[in-house]
């Protein structure tokens, strides 16, 4: 008996169901604010999926192979079914292609099922647990209907096959409309086409926050509908794999943040539902089922508690681990902006710090003229209008702190030993605005940025050098939106450059203690600089014993995003966990390259490794040279 017409009818029924569901979901996305629509992104989806997405997925080889077989087999099978049965061609040779694709899909589903039998805690359960069975039903239904000869298809087998195919098709076709797990398949592909940061697919590191137009009354995200429509789409692309959750330092510390749960809460706000059906791990200390939202209802606190948002260190570990390339940090800072600018609702000591920034242009309320008191005996030149220099040293806010001053003094010694042509800003230097921006105070950030740009415009320099990755990030990546375009180099990259050129008369470091290197988030994940610090340490003859979480996957120190100021409590401190990582590899010295990392790691109580900036280690080597 031939069931080809029945397969054709089932195919078009599924397509119609999918179209209705997609239209329904699209209406929800369109509630969001306008965003540019680059239709060419649709043509770029194959490359973005097979290259960019799988570059992240491949970090877990097991699930990568399972996903390639499952998704690849499904896409190929659906494509062939659409051509052979959707168009009513019914070529036997294409049936063999469908059979091969279904077998590949079934093989992948087996490994998905195997993973689901004893899943890691990060995976959501609930409806996701049925996927291996419904996807297997789809593949088996195809094998029976297409693979078996017509004479072997009894009425019973045909009925079973059609039921299997119907169950599998329903999972695929209904998923987008009812918000079931398989909605990620369609939403994910559209998300890749219309990504809020399309430059990510062009080989560019896109980490800068987008400015608000304060003149046009843009004050951040108060309700889900305040997000841009393609951001709402991106939330629907989440596969609840929990890789963001697993990498989040705040979640690990027991603070009330789980990036996966946050994205799912925003999906609830988009769809007008509650979080009762969420089947993953909750925010630590906050029960599931007590929050709900709607597109035009306030996000905080009805949908998300404020302490959840203020727990984030903006380290971007969640973003880097997300296989669907969702931008969690943009969403969090967007809501923070609304809380700050419209309600002034910021916890901890952050309000005092922000007030100091507005009144004195420093976080501590200091006199700017004292920013370079640490250099009074070093004969450091101050930049002057009309006097060209090669390097402008911008110290950053940490210059008022005694510990960071040791790093700055070491850097000046290195620059002088290299006979570099440099100068400092002196009393003209004010806070760069990074902390204000991460805390949602866009107005203060923009005010500081414009004043700094005006100050820098009066000077003649080739490059800016700074030991502070937060200063580097703002100047290099975020000031350009306001007209400030500079070549900014981190002090480790400059030191490496001077060493390679033979301008630094360094020697081998005499200290034989075991050393590890801690990657600052704003230097590594934000700006892609992993090599220079390690190269400098290598030139000093130091063997770096890498921590388990290093490089792109390094654990945050807890000092970013204004987190030390909002001070949301957890079960343990993030810097304590990071120092534990160093202890696990037997490190006696932790080399750092950021003043905030220095402060956070040195704040760990009890016996611990010594914390030294790379500039301090190089300065020690100057003394050790023959």
N, C-alpha and C positions, 0 to 999 in steps of 0.2 A: 504494500500500500504506500502511496506517495503522500507525504505530509508537507511537501514544499509549499503549497498555497497557505497552509496553516502557519508555517514559519514566517511567510511574507506578511500575513495578517498580524501575527504577534509582533513582528519587527515594527510595523508602522504604528501599532497600538502603543508600543513602548516609546517610539519617537514622539508621538503626540503627547503622551503623558509627560515625557521629559520636557517638551516645549512649554506645556502649561505650567509645570513646576518651575522652570527657568524664568518664565514671565512673572510668576508670583514672587520669586526671590529677587528678581531684578527691580520690582517695584519697591522692595524694602531697601535695596542698595541706593535707589534714586532719591530716597529721602535725604541722603547726605548732600553736602555742599558740592558745588561744581569743581571739576578738576579737568585738566586737558585730556582729551581723548586722542591718543595716537593709534590710529587704526593699523599702522604698520606693525604695531606690536603683535597683532595676530599672526603675521607671517614669521615673526621671530620666536613664536612659542616652541617649535620643535628644538631649536638650539637652546633656548632657555631651560627647557625641560630636560633634555638629554645631556646637557653640559653643566649648567649652573645648579640645577636641583640635584642632579646625581653626584656632583662634586661634594655636596654636603651629605647626601644619603650614603655615599661610599665609605664614609668614616666608620660605618657599622657594616662590615662586609657581609655578615649573615643576612640582615634584613635587606641590604642592597641587592643581593642576588635573588632573594625571594621576591622583592618588588619588581625587579626587571622581568622575571618570569611571569608573575601574576599580572602586572599592569601591561607589560608588553604583549603577553598572550591575549589578554582581553581586548586590547586596542586592535591588534591584528585580526582577531576573530570577528570583532564587531565591524571592522572595515570590510572584510570579505563577505560577511553576512549582508551588510548594506548593499554591496555591489551585486552579489549573486542572487540574493533573495529579495532584497528591497526593490531591486529593479526587475525582478522576475526573469533573470537570465538562466539560472539553474544549470550551470556547467558543472559536470562531475569533477573536472580537474580542480576547480576552485573549492569543492568540498574537501578535497585532500588537504588544501591549505588551511581550511577551517579546523579540520581534525588535528593537524599539527599544532595550530595555535591553541586549541583547547587543551591538548595534552601539556603544552608548556605552561599554560595557565594553571592547570590542575597540579602540576609539580610545584609551582610557586605557592599555591594555596596550601599544600601540605606543610611547607615550612612555616607559613603564617600560622596554621593550626598548631603546629608543634610549639612555636613561640608562645601562643596564647594558652597552652596547657599550664605552663609555669611562667607567667609573664613578669617582667620587671615591674617594680612598684610604680614607675613613672607612667606606664600605659593606663589609659582609661579603660574601664570595663563596660558593663551594661550592653548597649546596642552594638558596641564594637566587637563584642565576643561572638556575635552571630555571623560576622562577615565571612570567616572561613567556610561556614556551612552554606550560606547563600551563594557565595562565589563558586564554591564547588558544585552546587546544584546547577548553576548556569553552564559550567564547563561540561558536566556530565550530560546535561540535557542536549547540548550541541553534539557531543560524541555519539549519543544514541540516535538522534534524529538524522544527523548528517553522515555519521561513520558507518552505521549498520546498513547492509543492503536492504532494499525495499522488501524482499521476500522474508527477511528475518525480523521485520517489524510487526510483531503481533499487536493486536488491539491493546493488550495490557501494557506491553512495553512502550507503545506509542503514547498511551495515556500518561504513564509514569514520566516519560521523557518530556512531554508537554508541560506537566506540572512542574518538573524541575526547572525547565526553561522559563516558565512563568514566574516562579519564585525568584530565580536569579535576575530576570529582567526587571521584576518589581523593585528589587534592591537598588538596581542601577537607575531605573527611570523615576521611581518615586523619591529617591534620596534627596534630590535637589529641592523638590517642592515642599517636603515635610520636614526638612532639616535633619535628615538621618545621616549616618556616617558617610555614605557615598556622595553626599553633596560636595565633598572636597574634590572629587574628580573633575567636576565641571567648574566649580568656583575656583579651584586651584589653577586650572589652565587659563581662565579669564584673568585671574590675579597676575599670572606671569605676563599676560599680554598688556595689562593696564596697571602695572606695578606703580605705587606712589614714588618710588625711586628708580626709574628705568635706567639711570646711569650705572647702576650696579651691574647691569648686564653688558656694559661696554668696557669692562676692565678698570673702572674707576672705583675708588673707595669712597662711598657716599655715606658720610657720618654726620654731616653738619645739620643742625636744626634749622628749619625754615623760619624766617622772620615773620612775625605778625604785623599786619598793617594797622597800627594803633590809630591812625587818623581815620580809618574806615571802621572803627569800632570792632576790631577783631580782638577778642580777649580770651581765646582758647576754647576748650571743649567743655560745655556745661551739660549738654544732652547728647545722646548718640547721633542725632541728626546734625550736630555741629561738625562731625567728622566729614572729610571728603568722601564722596561716594566710593572711590576706589579703595579707601581705607576700610570702609564697611565690607566691601567685597573681600578684602584680604582676611578679615576676621573669619569669614565663612570658609576660607581655605584651610583652616587649622585641622590637622589630622589627629590631634590629641595624643601625639606620640610621647609627650613629656620630656623631650630633650631640653627644652627651655627650662623646665622645672628642675631637671637634674643638674643643670649648669648654674642655676641662680644662687648667688652667695647668700642673699637674704633668706630664701627658703631653707637653705642648709642650716642657717643660724637660728631657725625657728621664729623668724619674724613673719608677720601676717601678709606675706606676698608669695604667690605662686603664679608665674607668668602665664602658664597654660590656663589656669582657672580665670585669670583676669581676661584673657581673650575670649573664653567661653562666656563670661559674664557680659562682655560687650555684645556677643552674639545674642544673648538673652535680651539685652536692651534693644537691639536691632529688631528682633522678632516679637517683642512684647510678651516674653514668657518669664518664668522663674528659674532659679538654678536648682530646683529640686531633682531634675533628671540628670544632673551632672554626676558622672560615675568615676571621677578621678580623685586624687588626693586634694583636700581642701586647703584654704589658707590656714597656716598654723594658728590655732586658737579661735578660729571663726567657723561656726557650724554651717553645713550645707543646708539649703532649703529655706533660708530666712530672707532672701533677697530677690527682688524682681525689678523689671524695668520695662520701658516702652520708648519708642524713638524720640518722643518729646517730653519725657520725664527726666528730672535731674539724675545724673549718674551717682552723685555723692549726696547722702549716704544710702539712698534707697537700693542702689544696685551694687556699689562698691564702697567699702569703708575707707575713710581718708587715710588711716594708718597704713593701709595696703599700698597706696600710691607713694607715701612718704618713706616707705622702706626701701625703695629702689635706689641703687647706687649708680644707675645709668651706665653700667659697665659694658653693656651690649653682648654679654655672653649668651643671653637668650636669643638674640638676633642672629649671631653667628652660628648657633647650633640648629636653628629652625630649618627643616628641610623644605618648608614652603616659603621661606624668605619673608616672613611676616616681621613688621617693624614694631616690636613691643614698646621700645623706648619712646618713639614718637607719640604713641598713644598715651603713655603715662605722662609725659611732659605736657602734652596738649591739655590733659585734664588738670594737671598742676597749675598751668597758666590761668585757667578759669578760677580755681580756688584762690590763687594769690591775687590776681588783678581785680576780680569782682567781689571777693569776700574778705580778702586779707587773711585767709585761714591757713596759716603755716605754723606747725608745731615747734616745740623746743626753743633753742636760742636763735633760730633762723630769723624771726622778726627783728631782733636786736641787730644782727649782722646786716640785714638788708637796710635797716635804718642808718647804720654807720656808713654803708656804701653810698647812700643818697646824700648824707650830710658831710662826710669827710673823704669820700672816694677810696676808703680803705675798710677792710672788714672789721678791724679791731678798733676803729675810731682813732687811729694814730695820726700824727703830723707827717704828711708826706715828705717833708724835708728830712725826716729821720730814717727814711727807707734804706739809705746807703751808709748809715753810721758804721756798719761792720767793715767798711772799706776805707775808713779814715786814715789808716796807717799804710795803705797799700798803693797810694799814689795812682788811683784809678781816674782816668780822664772822664769828663762829663761831655756828652754830645752837645754841640753848639750849631746854631743855624749858620750856614755858609762854610762849614768846616767838614769836608768829606771824610768819611771813615769807611772801612770795609765791614766791620761788624758792630752792630748795636746790641749790647747785652741788656735784656729785659729780665729782671730777677723774678718778678711776680710777688704775690702777697706774702709768701713765706719769708721774704727778706727781713721781716720784723721779728722773726723767731730765731732764737740763738742756735738751735740745732741746725737749721737750714743754712744759717750763715757760715757754718763750717764748710758746707758744700760749695757755697759761692766763693769763699776765700780760696778753696782748692782750685776752682775753675779759673779764677783770676791768676793764680800762680802758674797754671798750665798755659794760659794765653800769653802771659809775660815771657815764660820760658820759650814759647814758640815765636816770640816777637810779633805777635798778631797786632794788627791795627784795629783797636776796638775802643769803645767808650760806653758809658752807661747813661740812662736817661736822667738819673738824679732826682731832684725834687719834682720834675715834670711827670714822673711816672705815677700813674694811678692804677687801681685795680682793673683787670682786663675784663671782668664781668661774667666769667664762666659760671661761678657759683650762683649768681643772681639768675642767670638764664635757666640753669638746671632746676632751680627752685621755683621756676615759673614766673619770676619777676622780669618779664620781657622789657618793660618800660625802663627799668634801671639798667639792664644790660644795654639796651640801645642808646641810652644817654651816655654811658661810659664809653661805648664803642665809638660813637661819633666824636667825643672829646679826644679819645686816644688817636683816632685817625687824623684829626686836626693837628694834634701835637706832632705826630710822626711826619706829617706833610711838610713841616718846617725844617726837617732834618735831611741830610744827604748821606745815605748809607746804602750799602749793597745788600746786606743780609741781616736778619735778626737772629740772634742765638739766645736760647733760654734753657735752663735745666728743668723747667716746669712743663710737662706735657699738656696740662690744661691751658696754659698760656699759649703754647704752640698751636694747639688745636683751634682755639678761638681766632688767633691771628691768621693762621694759615687757611682755615676752611670756612670760618663764619663771618669774618670782617669783610670779605669780598662782596657780600650782599649789600654792604653799605658804602662800597667804593674803596675800601682799603685792601689793596693787593700787594702782598709782600712775599719774599722768599724767606721762609722761616726754617731754621735748622735746630734740631735738638742738640744739647751739649755733647751727648755721646757720639752722635754722627759727626760733629765738628772735630772732636778729639780723635776719632778714627781717621778722619781726613788728614788731620795734621800729623798723625803718626805715620800714615802711609807716605806722606810727602817728606818724612824725615825731619820735620820741624820741631818735634817734641823729643828732647833728649832723655827718654825714659829708659829704665832698666827693668830687670825681672823683679817681680814682687817677692820680697824675702819671706813673707808670711806663708807658711806651709799648711795653714788650716784649711779644712774642706769648705768649699764655697759653692753656693747656689745663687741663681739670679732670678729675681722676681720681676716679671713683665708688668709694667704699669698699663692699665686698660687704655688710657688715653694716648699712650705712645704706641702700643701694639695693636689692639683691635681697632682703635679709632684712626690710626695713622700708618699702620702697616710696618712699623719699625721694630723688627725683631733681631736683625743681623748686627747692627753697629755696636750695641752694648756687648754682645758676645764676642765680636771681633776685637774690641778693645781689651776685654779680659783675656782673650787668647794671646794677644801681643804681650801682655804682662806675664805670660807663662802660667796663667791660672787655668786649671781644669775645672770647668763648670759641671757640677753634678745636678742635672736637671730634675726638678720636682715632677711628680706625676702629671700635675696640671701646670703646663708651661706653654709658652708661645701663644698661639691663637686661643688655646683653651685654658690659659692661666686663670687662677682664682683671683678675684678682686681683693684688694686690701681693705675695702669697706669705706674708703675715703672720698669716693666720687659722688656726684649728684647732690651734694649738700647733706648726705646721710649723717655725717657726724654732728650736724647742727640740728636736724630733726630728731635724731636719737630715739628711734623707735625700738623698744626693747624686744629681745628674743631670748632663746634659751642659752645662746652663747654668742660671743663676739666674732665678727668676720675676721679681724686681724689675728685673733687667737687661732682660728682654724688655719689661716695661711701660715702662721709660724709653726703650727703643727705639721703642715706639709713639708716645711724646711727641716724640721726635726726628723721626719720620717726618712729622709735621705742622708741623715747624719751631718747636716751642714752646721758649721761653726760660724760662718759668715754668710749673711744674706746681702748680696749686692743689689742696690736699688738705683733707680734713675728718675725719681719723682719725689718732690718734697712731701707730698701728702702720703705717699707710701712710707717714707721714712718716719713721719710722725705717727702713723697708724701702727706700724710694726714695732716701733720703739715703745709704744704704749702698752705692749703686751707684758703682763706682770709675770714674775717668777723667772726661773732659769730659762734662758733663750739664747739664740744665736745673736752675734753682734751685727748691727745694721750699718752698712757703709755705702755711701753713694759711690758710683763708679769714678767720679771726679776725685774723690778722696783717695781711692785706691791708686789712681794714676799719679796723684800728687805724692803719695808715699813712694812710688817707683822712681820719681825724680830724685829723691834722696838716696835711693838704692843703686843708682847707676854708678858704674866704675869711675 
